[in-house]
Structure formats: C-alpha cells, structure tokens
Amino acid sequence: MIEPLRMGVVGLGIRGFHLAHLITRIQETELVAMADMQDKMLDIAREKFPGVELYESGAAMAEKADIEAVLVATGDRFHAGNACEALENGKHVLIEKPMAQTFDDIIQIAQLQKQTGLTVGMFLEMRLNGIWQRAKAIIEAGELGEIYAGSLVDHVGRDRAQFFARLRTRSRDVVVSLPLQKGVHSLDLLNWFMGASPRRVGAVGGLFFFGGDQPADKRCRDCPERETCPHAHTGAPWRLPALGIEIQSGEDYCVWSEACDVEDVTFINIEYTSGTVANYREVHFAPFYSLHFTLYGSKAQLDIEANHDTGEACIEVTERYTRNQRRERPTRDTGHGNADTDLLIDYARAVREGRSPTSDLRAGFESAAIPIGARKSLDEGTFVDLPLLDEI
C-alpha cells in the first residue's frame, strides 16, 4: 500500500467540499488542510471536517501547511494564481477545469512544472469514464486506421436545471467564454481521440437566444412572469447530501438580462500538428443535453452518442468499404461525471510512481488553449495560432 498523499483543498464551494469529502474516502489520499477567503465557508469546513487545518487563503496554505499537493477548486479566474503559488511552494497541484483563462497563464503553469518537476493534474475526469475509455481502446486497437478528421457537437440543454445564462457564467468578466468554462471536458476528449496537439483555431458564434433588455439585477424570484416563463428558476441552494451541506447559490438571474454577454453558440475549427482537422460546436439552447462525436478514419468511422438527459450512450463503428456496422452499449453512464474518485486515485498514484496522471498537464493546457484561442478569434475575426506545450 502506498503512503497516502497529503492534500489541501483551496476553494470551498459545493465542488470543493465534494472533492474534499472524496479525499477522505479513499486510502490513497489524506485531507490535511482547507482554505477559503470566506469565513462562512471555513465555518462549514470546521464543522464537517474536524481536525483539518484551515487557512484564509490558498497562498497561506501552500506556504505553511504540511501538505504535498494542492487541489484547486476556486473560481475559474483564480485557478492560475492558486496553481502557481502551490508550485512555487514545492507542492504538486491538481486543478479543476479549466487550467486557466489566458495563454500567458497556461504557459506560466507549464514553465513552473518544467522547472520544478512537480506533478500537475487536471480535473478532466471524463477520460476515466467507461464509454470514453472504450472509445479510446477502439482507436488504439487500430480499428479506425489513421484518423484524419473529427467532429464534436456539445448540446447544452436541461431547460429548468442548468442554464449558464442565469449564473455568474453569463459574464465574460467571469468565464471568458462558455467553451472555456463548459466545453473543456469535451475538447479534452476530442484532443485525446485525435492524438495530436491543436495548433490553430478559427471561431464564429454569437449570443442569439439569451440576453436582452432586462435589468442586470432582475431575478426570477421577484418576476411577475415566473409562472409562465419556460426558464423560471427557484434559485434553490446547492446541496451535498453526503455531508448535509446546503449553500444558497442566489443565482436565479433573468436569462433575458442585459448582463448576458457570453456567446450561446460557438463553432470552432481546429487544425492539429499532425495535419488533421476537427470541428467543435457548442449550443446552449438545445432541447436536450448530449454529446455527439464522429471520428473519420482511413478504415472506419466512429460515432459516439451520449445523452445525459436519458442516460443512453452508444458507440457505432462503421467500416468504410463494407459498411459493416457494430453497435456497442458499454455502460449506462454517459460519461459526463462519476469518475472523480478514480481521477483522485490515479493522480495520487501518479505522484507516488513518478509518472504523469491520466488527466495531466497536457490535457489541461491543450483543452484550455483551444477556447482561449477561439475567444481571440471571435474578437478579431481571424485564425489564431495556439501555444504548443512541446515548445515551452
């Protein structure tokens, strides 16, 4: 049995508390410290995680706590700062997606990792889900031959439960773009399947459905039209039943607000270092919540349909010349979550074994580089060259 990896968690929202709880549940990790800038979150941590050291900032925890690794679960804007301060203090780091929000920041993290030799992992857990593991195995077995092109459609639906237009994610000041906040999971899989590094992107898109002329502070709870509006939301608290934690989100802002300035449709064309190409499409007013992959190979085509609403997932392999088709349903899990524990175990073992984790620095760097570049492409109306990890 390996010695448990002593970890600290910075960022104590529902996600941070969830991951802290998982750290306590597996033998490969030990929760030693937690940090947050809000006293109310530290009070919850004090009650739910007795004996764990508490700090008022990630910097203080990285500098003073007797830990080996920092798990970064803060808001997207703070990932780079928290990751860098951990690496600068000699700590391994596991970062919630996305790695960062700018080219400069992902490059800085990569440079620090190279200088220190510490392990950087990313919480891109879909790599460890059954359906995507099976798809990767089919690719690596050579069933598709050489992969020349890929297509990925990310439909974001769930009408009443998940709307980025009502949360803080409606603002470019917070998320830069929804492909960066939401799409990096899917983009990471696309890069993984294509087997090459993205080098250039061109994007088009717009805010077509959400947004409007309603006041920025308008909320569903006070709206006289809430009974008839198809997007009315209660602003119910975030819940973590395993620990009995409830945190009031307060995020029931009107989806027709003038504060919405993030594109709800983005199409991204991607060129890879191998000369292959792919297309990513993200639509935030779809009637359902699903992913659809198509990979075009010299021998066969691979299609993957994963509907998160229905829980139905299937893989189809169609041979190019015979058109023989095989359909598989490897799991009822559509691969959008439920691999957090496996990722933590893999990361802790990677640190101990001196290897890269399955979801590693490259996964975080390249999945973030595409939407960061797409943001620049949308703003400037041109193709954008991406930084290459191997050249840093």
N, C-alpha and C positions, 0 to 999 in steps of 0.2 A: 504493500500500500504506500502511495506517495504521501509526503507530508503536505497537509492542506495549505493552499495558497492563501496567505493573509491579505485580505482585501478591505478597501474602504470605498464607500459609495458617496459621490457628490451629486446633489440634485435630488430632493426628496418630494417629488410629486408621486402620484399613484404608480407610475412606471418605476421610479427609483425605489419606492417601498416594495414593490413586487419583486424586483431583482434582488434587493437586499434579503428578502424572505427566502428566495431560492438559494442564495449563497449559504444560508443557514441550514438548508435541507439536504445538501449533498456533501459527501465526505472529502471531495477534492478541494473544497474552499472553506474558509473561516471568515466570518464577518467581524472585523476588529473595530472599524471606525465608520462614522457617517458625518456628512457635512451639508449644511444649507445656510443660506443667508437669512431665512425667515425663522423667527423664534417659534412660531406656531408649528412648523414642521419639525423642529428639534424637540418640541414638547411631545409630539406624537412618537417620534423615534425613542425618546426617553422612556415612554410608557410601553411601547411594543417591542423594543429591543434592549431590555435591561442589561447593563454591564458593558454595552458597546460605547466606545469613546465618541464624543460629539464635538464638532468643530463648527465655527461660524463662517468658514469659507473653505473652498477646495484648496486654496494655497496653504492655509494653516495646516490642513490635514496632510497634504503632500509633504510638507516640511517636518511636521512634528510627530505624526502617528507612526507606530511600529507596524507598518504595513509593507507589503511587497508590490501590490498592484492597486490601481485606482480604476473604478468603474465610473465612467462619466455619464450621468443621466440628467444633466441640466438641459435647459432650452437650447435649441439649435445654435443660437448666436454665441453661446458660451462654450461650445464643445472644444473649439481650438484652444482657447485660453486654458481651460481645465486640463486638456491633454498635454499641452506644452509644459505647464507648471509641474505636472506629475513626472514627465520625462526628465525635466531639468533637475528634479529632486531624486533621480535614480529609481523611479517607480515604473514598472510595467503599466500598460494602460489598455483598457477595454472601453471603446467609445460607442455610445448609442449613435444610430444613424441620424443625419449624415455626418461624415467625418468633420466637415467644416463648410463654410459658406463662400469662401473665396479661393482663388488659385494660390495666392500668397500663403494662406493658412494651411492648405493641404501640403504644399511644398515644405513649409516650416516643420510640420509634423514629420514628414518623410526624412528631412535632413537630421532632425533630432534623433529619430530612430536609427539612422545610419551611423551617427556619431556615437551613440550610447550602446548600441547593440541590444537594447531592451525590446521586449515583445509588444507589438501594437496589434490589437484585435479589434474587430468591428462587430457590432450587434446587427449583422445582416443574417438573421437566423434562418431565412428561407432555404439557404444552401443545405441545411441539415434536415429538412422535411422530406418525407418519403417519396412524394411524387417527383420532386426536383432531383433527388438523388437517383431515382430510377431513370429519369431523362438523361442525366449526365452519364450514367452507366451505358445506356444505349449509344450515346455519342462516342464514348471512349472505346466501345466494342467495335467501332468502325461500321456500324450498320448504315449510316448516312453517307459514308465516304467522306470526301472533302466538303466542308461546309462553306458555301460561297455567300449566302445571304440569310438574313433573319428579319422577322417582323414580330413586333410585340404590341398588343393593344391592352391598355390598362383602363378598364371601365370602373369608374368610381360612382357607386350608387348608394343604396340603403337610404331611402328618402328621408325617414324621420330620425335616424340614429347617427348618421355620420356625414356631416357637411362641413367641409373646410371653410366654406363661405361664412359660417356663423362664429367661428372660433378666432383666436388671435391669428391663425394662419391665413386670414383674409388679407393681411397686410404684407406688402413686400418688405417693410421695415423689419418684419419678424422672420419670414421664411425665404425671401429672395424669389423663389418660385415653387410651385407645387410639385413639379418633377423632382426638385431637390429635397423637399420635405417628405413627400409621399412616395415618389417614383423610384428612389434609390434602391429599394428592395428589388423591384422588377428589373431595373437596369443592371444591377449586380448579377442577376441570373442570366441576363442577355449576354453580358461580357463573359461570364463563366462558360456559357454554351458556345459562344463564338470562338473562344480560345485565343484571343488576341487582345491587344491594348487599343482602346479608342484613341484616334489621333486628330480627328477634325469633326466638327458638327455644324449643322445649319438648321435653324428652327423657325417655325411660323406658329402663330397662335393668337389668342385674344380672349378677352372677357366678354363672352357672348350671351350668357344666360343669367348669371348672378350679378349683383351690384345694381346701382340705380341712384335714385334721388332721395332716399330716406335718410334721416339723420344718423350720424355715426354712432350715437349712443342709444338708438332705439332698440328695445328688447322685446322678445316675444311675450314675456310675462305681462307687459303693460299694453300690448297691442289689442285694439278692439276687433281686429280681424283674425285673431289667433284661432278661432273656432273653424274658420273656413280656409285659412291659408294651408296649402299642402306641405309647407316646410316649417310649420309652427313647432317649437321645441320648448320643453319644460325647463331646461337648464338644470336638470337633475344632477345630483352630486356624482363624482367619480367614486366607485366603490371597489374595495379589495376585501371580499368576504373572508378570505383565509386569515386575515388579521383583524377583521372588524373595523376597517378604516373607511371613513367617508370624508371626501374633500369636496366642498362646494366649488364647482367649476365656474359658475357665473357666466358661462359663455353661451348665452342664448340670444346673441345679437341678430338683428334682422339681416337676412341674406340679400335683401334689396338695398342695402346701405351704400351710401357714397364712399364709405371707408373701404369697400372691397376694391382692390386694385391689382389682384393677382389673377393671371390668366386661368380660366377654367377649361380651356382647350389648348394643348401644346402638342405639336408634331415635331419630332426631331429626326433628322437624317444623320447617320453616323458612318464615318469611314474608319477602318481599323488598320493597324500597322501591317497586317497580313495582306492588305488589298481588298479584303472582303467588306461588305456593307450591311447596314441594318437600319430599320426604321422603328421608332418608338412613338406611340400615340397614347395620350392621356386625356380622358374626357371625364369631367366631374359632374355631369348631369345625366349620366346613363341611367336607364331604368333598373339596372342590376349591378352587382359588384362582382367583377370577374377579371381573369387574365386569359388572354389567348396568345400562345406562341406559335409561330411557324418557322421552322428552320429548313432551308433548301440545300440539300447536299447533292453530290455527284451521283450517288447511288439511290437515295431515297429522300423523302420529305417527312419531317416530324411535326405533328400538330399536338399541342397540349391545350386542353380546355379545363380551366379551374374556376368554378362558380362558387364564390364564397357565400352567397346567399343560400344556395340549396345544399351545399356540401358535396356537390358532384364534381368529380375530377376524372379525366380520362386522357390517355395517350394513344395516338394513332401513328403508325409507321406505314407509309405507302411507298412501295418500290417504284422506281422511276419508269422502268420499261415494261414490267409485267403488270403493274398497277395492283399487285397483290397487297392486301391491307391487313394489318394486325392491330387490334384494339386491346388496350390493357386498362384495367382499373386497379392500380397498385395500392390505393388507400382511399378511405373516405375523407381523409384530411386534404383539403385543397392547398395546403402548403403556405398559408398566409401567416401562420403563427405556430404555437405549441412546440417549438424547438428551443425555447430559451434555456431549459435545463441542459440539454445536450450541448448547446453552444458554450455554456459556462464550464461544463466538464471538459470539453475539447480544449478550451482556452487554458484552463489550469494545467492540464496535462502537457500542452504545448510549451508552457513556460518551464515546467519541470524537465521536459525532454529536450529543450533547446531547439525546438522546431517552430515553423510558422503554424498558427492555427488555421483551421479550415476557412474561417472568415477572417482574413488577415489585412495587413496594411494595404496591399494592392487592391483588395476588394473595396475597401473604403475610399482609397484615393481615386480609383477609376470610376466608381459608381457616382462619386460626387463631381468629378471633373466634367462629365457629360452635361448635367443640368446647369452647372456653373457656366460652362461654355454656351449652353443654349440660352441662358439669360442674356449674355453678352450679344449673342446672335440676334435675339429678338429685339434688343435695344438698338443695335447698329445696322440690322438688315444685311448681314454678311455671314459667310462661313467663318468659323473661329478655330484656330489651332489650339490643341489641348497640351498641357504639360505632360511629359512622359516620365513615369516613375523611374525607368531604367536610365534616364539621362540626368538624374538628380544626384 
